[in-house]
Amino acid sequence: MNQNEQLIEKFYTSFRYKDFGGMQECYADHALFNDEVFSDLTAEQVRAMWKMFCLNSNDLKIECSNISAGDFNGKAEWTATYTFSATGRKVVNRIKASFTFSNGKIVNHKDSFDFYTWSKQALGIMGLLLGWTPQLKKKVKQSAMKNLAAFMNKKVSGNYVSQFHESVAG
């Protein structure tokens, strides 16, 4: 296993054990992150996002496979299984990750998953009926960014997920 494959392994092992500090160490100070919900996160924001997820998840289970990396790029597949606390619904999110590396750190991380599949699981009937629409995806993205900003500003004391649900449903 090369250095970048070891970095990916460290990242997901840290995630599996909710060790957000270990996850945060994997990113360069100028890193960027994107997925179906969070767009153009800076290193500071992505570090906070992982911390938020680790601190607010009760039954999160992470599985990672198919790690491969070269000198500059890498990829992995991972599955997050958890209860979406805003609705109490079980989610199994299958994700494909791609990475760019520099000096032994992640400088670009992109996760891809099927938003409609996620929304049906997480949001139930609302996700089934509206999860394919750009409007719901935009609302989820806006809510997620608002919650991340609040978490970073320490304005969220406990359950940011209920605020997320209220803003998506409202």
C-alpha positions in Angstrom: 0.0 0.0 0.0 1.5 3.3 -1.1 1.5 6.6 1.0 -1.7 8.0 -0.6 -3.6 4.7 -0.2 -2.5 4.7 3.5 -3.8 8.3 3.8 -7.2 7.2 2.4 -7.2 4.2 4.8 -6.4 6.5 7.7 -9.2 8.9 6.7 -11.9 6.2 6.7 -10.5 4.3 9.7 -10.7 7.6 11.6 -14.2 8.2 10.3 -15.3 4.6 11.4 -14.2 5.5 14.9 -15.6 9.0 14.8 -12.0 10.4 15.2 -12.6 13.7 13.5 -9.2 14.9 14.5 -7.6 12.0 12.6 -9.8 12.9 9.6 -8.9 16.6 9.8 -5.2 15.8 9.7 -5.6 14.2 6.3 -6.4 17.6 4.6 -4.0 20.2 3.4 -4.6 23.8 4.6 -5.9 24.7 1.2 -8.1 21.7 0.5 -11.5 21.8 -1.2 -14.4 19.4 -0.8 -17.6 18.8 -2.8 -20.5 16.4 -2.8 -24.1 16.3 -3.7 -25.1 18.5 -0.7 -21.9 20.5 0.3 -20.3 22.5 -2.5 -16.9 24.2 -2.6 -16.1 23.7 1.1 -12.8 25.2 2.2 -10.4 23.1 4.4 -11.8 24.9 7.5 -15.3 24.1 6.5 -14.7 20.4 5.5 -12.9 19.8 8.8 -15.9 21.3 10.7 -18.3 19.2 8.6 -16.6 16.0 9.6 -16.5 17.1 13.2 -20.2 17.9 13.1 -21.0 14.5 11.5 -18.9 12.6 14.1 -20.3 14.5 17.1 -24.0 14.3 16.0 -24.2 10.7 14.8 -25.4 8.0 17.1 -25.4 4.9 15.0 -23.1 5.8 12.1 -21.4 2.8 10.5 -18.7 3.4 7.9 -17.4 0.8 5.5 -14.7 1.5 2.9 -13.5 -0.6 0.0 -11.7 -0.4 -3.4 -9.0 2.0 -2.2 -6.5 2.9 -4.9 -4.2 5.8 -5.4 -1.2 6.9 -7.4 1.2 9.8 -6.8 -1.4 12.5 -7.4 -4.9 11.0 -7.5 -6.9 8.3 -5.7 -10.3 6.9 -5.2 -12.4 4.8 -2.8 -15.9 3.5 -2.4 -17.6 3.9 1.0 -20.9 3.3 2.6 -22.4 5.3 5.4 -25.3 3.6 7.3 -27.1 5.6 9.9 -30.4 6.8 11.1 -31.3 10.2 9.8 -32.4 11.7 13.1 -34.6 14.4 11.6 -37.0 11.7 10.4 -35.8 8.6 12.2 -35.4 6.9 8.9 -32.5 4.4 8.1 -30.1 5.5 5.4 -27.6 3.4 3.5 -25.6 5.9 1.4 -23.2 4.4 -1.2 -20.6 6.9 -2.1 -17.7 7.1 -4.6 -14.8 9.3 -3.5 -12.1 10.8 -5.6 -9.0 12.5 -4.2 -6.2 14.7 -5.3 -3.0 14.8 -3.2 -0.1 17.0 -2.6 2.7 16.7 -0.1 1.0 13.7 1.6 -2.3 15.5 2.2 -5.7 15.6 0.5 -6.0 18.9 -1.5 -9.3 18.0 -3.3 -12.0 15.5 -2.2 -15.1 14.9 -4.1 -17.8 12.5 -3.0 -20.6 11.4 -5.5 -23.8 9.6 -4.6 -27.3 9.4 -5.9 -29.2 12.3 -4.3 -32.6 10.9 -5.2 -31.8 7.6 -3.6 -30.6 9.4 -0.5 -33.6 11.7 -0.3 -36.1 8.8 -0.6 -34.4 7.1 2.4 -33.8 10.2 4.5 -36.9 12.2 3.8 -39.5 9.5 3.1 -42.5 10.5 1.0 -41.1 14.0 0.5 -37.9 12.6 -0.9 -39.8 10.1 -3.0 -42.0 12.8 -4.6 -39.6 15.7 -4.7 -36.1 14.2 -4.4 -35.4 14.3 -8.1 -36.2 18.0 -8.4 -33.6 20.7 -8.4 -35.7 22.7 -5.9 -35.5 20.1 -3.1 -31.8 19.6 -3.8 -31.2 23.3 -3.6 -33.2 23.6 -0.4 -31.2 20.7 1.2 -27.9 22.3 0.1 -28.9 25.6 1.6 -30.0 24.0 4.9 -26.8 22.0 5.1 -24.6 25.1 4.6 -26.7 27.0 7.1 -26.3 24.3 9.7 -22.5 24.0 9.0 -22.1 27.7 9.5 -24.1 27.6 12.7 -22.0 24.7 13.9 -18.8 26.5 13.1 -20.1 29.6 15.0 -21.1 27.4 17.9 -24.7 28.7 17.7 -26.0 25.1 17.5 -26.1 23.6 21.0 -27.3 20.1 20.2 -29.5 19.0 17.4 -28.7 20.7 14.2 -30.5 17.9 12.4 -33.9 19.0 13.6 -33.2 22.5 12.3 -32.2 20.9 9.0 -35.5 19.0 8.9 -37.6 22.0 9.7 -35.9 24.1 7.0 -36.3 21.4 4.4 -39.9 20.7 5.3 -40.8 24.4 5.7 
